[in-house]
Amino acid sequence: MELIPYLISRFIQLVILVVIIQAVLTFFIPPYHPVRQFFDRIVEPMLKPIRRLIPPVGMFDFSPIILIVILQIINMFIRNIF
């Protein structure tokens, strides 16, 4: 019974890691690079709804931070339920 919450928690941690990698890559790799496109295809569907609610402010895009906070809250909620 503890396997399912563990797997969900690990998956959420993996998604958080991918979001962080994608955010860091935006500073160093151009948008057309295959590595960046790979991470963008994974992360962008999760960031688009957040960007509709909170658009980037100037050069700052807070949507990855908000997504990480949301994922952490979901992770804590799942841990508390099980």
Backbone as CSV, one residue per row, in Angstrom:
resi,resn,N_x,N_y,N_z,CA_x,CA_y,CA_z,C_x,C_y,C_z
1,MET,0.809,-1.199,0.000,0.000,0.000,0.000,0.860,1.274,0.000
2,GLU,2.059,1.171,0.524,2.940,2.334,0.555,3.695,2.533,-0.745
3,LEU,3.625,1.569,-1.639,4.353,1.662,-2.899,3.785,2.764,-3.791
4,ILE,2.477,2.882,-3.859,1.845,3.872,-4.735,2.196,5.297,-4.323
5,PRO,2.063,5.680,-3.055,2.469,7.044,-2.676,3.962,7.293,-2.916
6,TYR,4.777,6.274,-2.700,6.211,6.410,-2.937,6.487,6.684,-4.415
7,LEU,5.850,5.928,-5.296,6.051,6.119,-6.731,5.534,7.476,-7.191
8,ILE,4.398,7.895,-6.669,3.861,9.211,-7.021,4.808,10.307,-6.544
9,SER,5.330,10.163,-5.337,6.259,11.143,-4.792,7.529,11.217,-5.636
10,ARG,8.055,10.083,-6.025,9.258,10.069,-6.866,8.987,10.687,-8.233
11,PHE,7.815,10.416,-8.788,7.456,10.996,-10.074,7.372,12.517,-9.976
12,ILE,6.762,13.019,-8.916,6.660,14.458,-8.716,8.056,15.069,-8.561
13,GLN,8.939,14.396,-7.835,10.308,14.893,-7.695,11.032,14.908,-9.033
14,LEU,10.778,13.914,-9.867,11.374,13.885,-11.200,10.856,15.042,-12.052
15,VAL,9.567,15.318,-11.968,8.997,16.438,-12.722,9.597,17.761,-12.243
16,ILE,9.764,17.914,-10.950,10.391,19.126,-10.404,11.816,19.277,-10.938
17,LEU,12.555,18.188,-10.984,13.913,18.233,-11.518,13.915,18.649,-12.989
18,VAL,12.979,18.120,-13.761,12.892,18.472,-15.177,12.534,19.954,-15.338
19,VAL,11.650,20.476,-14.499,11.289,21.895,-14.549,12.512,22.759,-14.240
20,ILE,13.293,22.368,-13.260,14.500,23.126,-12.911,15.507,23.085,-14.057
21,ILE,15.703,21.913,-14.636,16.632,21.793,-15.760,16.178,22.667,-16.921
22,GLN,14.889,22.637,-17.224,14.359,23.437,-18.331,14.557,24.924,-18.048
23,ALA,14.318,25.346,-16.816,14.477,26.761,-16.470,15.934,27.197,-16.592
24,VAL,16.860,26.365,-16.172,18.284,26.702,-16.269,18.730,26.713,-17.728
25,LEU,18.246,25.764,-18.510,18.641,25.698,-19.921,18.199,26.932,-20.702
26,THR,17.135,27.586,-20.277,16.679,28.771,-20.996,17.715,29.894,-20.957
27,PHE,18.608,29.864,-19.978,19.643,30.889,-19.880,20.855,30.596,-20.757
28,PHE,21.094,29.323,-21.077,22.341,28.941,-21.728,22.195,28.375,-23.137
29,ILE,21.033,27.832,-23.468,20.869,27.165,-24.755,19.791,27.887,-25.555
30,PRO,20.034,28.127,-26.848,19.014,28.792,-27.668,17.764,27.927,-27.821
31,PRO,16.617,28.543,-28.094,15.351,27.812,-28.138,15.290,26.715,-29.195
32,TYR,16.058,26.806,-30.250,15.987,25.820,-31.327,16.907,24.616,-31.104
33,HIS,17.661,24.594,-30.038,18.554,23.471,-29.748,17.716,22.239,-29.389
34,PRO,18.084,21.046,-29.895,17.280,19.834,-29.652,17.112,19.472,-28.178
35,VAL,18.135,19.695,-27.377,18.032,19.371,-25.946,17.004,20.271,-25.286
36,ARG,17.058,21.539,-25.589,16.094,22.470,-24.997,14.684,22.190,-25.506
37,GLN,14.543,21.868,-26.769,13.223,21.541,-27.311,12.637,20.309,-26.630
38,PHE,13.491,19.339,-26.309,13.031,18.144,-25.606,12.431,18.510,-24.246
39,PHE,13.154,19.300,-23.475,12.664,19.692,-22.152,11.463,20.632,-22.260
40,ASP,11.461,21.497,-23.254,10.314,22.394,-23.447,9.045,21.605,-23.741
41,ARG,9.148,20.551,-24.557,7.962,19.736,-24.867,7.396,19.059,-23.632
42,ILE,8.241,18.759,-22.673,7.772,18.114,-21.442,7.153,19.138,-20.495
43,VAL,7.793,20.288,-20.338,7.420,21.243,-19.291,6.370,22.256,-19.753
44,GLU,6.418,22.675,-20.985,5.523,23.737,-21.458,4.036,23.454,-21.239
45,PRO,3.538,22.234,-21.459,2.104,22.015,-21.190,1.697,22.275,-19.741
46,MET,2.625,22.114,-18.813,2.315,22.392,-17.407,2.438,23.877,-17.094
47,LEU,3.291,24.583,-17.840,3.510,26.001,-17.562,2.473,26.910,-18.233
48,LYS,1.906,26.491,-19.353,0.975,27.357,-20.086,-0.223,27.804,-19.248
49,PRO,-0.897,26.912,-18.507,-2.024,27.399,-17.690,-1.601,28.409,-16.624
50,ILE,-0.414,28.217,-16.073,0.078,29.149,-15.055,0.393,30.494,-15.697
51,ARG,0.963,30.463,-16.893,1.287,31.717,-17.586,0.037,32.479,-18.007
52,ARG,-1.072,31.772,-18.230,-2.328,32.472,-18.534,-2.813,33.250,-17.321
53,LEU,-2.615,32.688,-16.135,-3.049,33.362,-14.907,-2.060,34.444,-14.471
54,ILE,-0.763,34.122,-14.570,0.281,35.045,-14.134,1.284,35.194,-15.272
55,PRO,1.115,36.202,-16.105,2.044,36.373,-17.237,3.428,36.796,-16.751
56,PRO,4.437,36.589,-17.587,5.796,37.034,-17.211,5.829,38.536,-16.956
57,VAL,6.623,38.922,-15.980,6.778,40.318,-15.617,8.124,40.785,-16.151
58,GLY,8.092,41.543,-17.236,9.338,41.972,-17.869,10.097,40.763,-18.374
59,MET,11.325,40.633,-17.901,12.147,39.489,-18.293,11.988,38.310,-17.342
60,PHE,11.201,38.461,-16.294,11.080,37.432,-15.270,9.820,36.609,-15.476
61,ASP,9.998,35.292,-15.540,8.884,34.368,-15.663,8.821,33.545,-14.380
62,PHE,7.806,33.783,-13.590,7.677,33.106,-12.306,6.921,31.791,-12.398
63,SER,6.471,31.407,-13.586,5.668,30.192,-13.722,6.424,28.924,-13.317
64,PRO,7.730,28.757,-13.586,8.391,27.546,-13.092,8.414,27.465,-11.561
65,ILE,8.606,28.596,-10.916,8.617,28.599,-9.447,7.235,28.243,-8.911
66,ILE,6.208,28.808,-9.514,4.839,28.522,-9.084,4.511,27.051,-9.315
67,LEU,4.941,26.497,-10.455,4.710,25.079,-10.742,5.411,24.199,-9.720
68,ILE,6.632,24.537,-9.358,7.357,23.749,-8.355,6.648,23.804,-7.012
69,VAL,6.159,24.972,-6.620,5.431,25.102,-5.348,4.154,24.260,-5.389
70,ILE,3.426,24.312,-6.494,2.200,23.519,-6.633,2.513,22.031,-6.545
71,LEU,3.572,21.602,-7.221,3.950,20.184,-7.169,4.367,19.768,-5.760
72,GLN,5.061,20.643,-5.054,5.449,20.333,-3.672,4.223,20.211,-2.770
73,ILE,3.241,21.078,-2.965,2.015,21.010,-2.168,1.278,19.705,-2.458
74,ILE,1.196,19.336,-3.737,0.554,18.068,-4.099,1.306,16.904,-3.471
75,ASN,2.617,16.958,-3.497,3.433,15.892,-2.917,3.188,15.774,-1.409
76,MET,3.147,16.894,-0.695,2.877,16.865,0.742,1.474,16.351,1.019
77,PHE,0.515,16.753,0.207,-0.860,16.305,0.376,-0.956,14.794,0.206
78,ILE,-0.298,14.255,-0.793,-0.324,12.801,-1.024,0.359,12.058,0.107
79,ARG,1.463,12.589,0.599,2.144,11.943,1.727,1.264,11.924,2.979
80,ASN,0.525,13.011,3.210,-0.324,13.078,4.394,-1.541,12.160,4.286
81,ILE,-2.030,11.978,3.087,-3.194,11.106,2.915,-2.824,9.650,3.182
82,PHE,-1.673,9.255,2.643,-1.270,7.855,2.798,-0.365,7.699,3.990
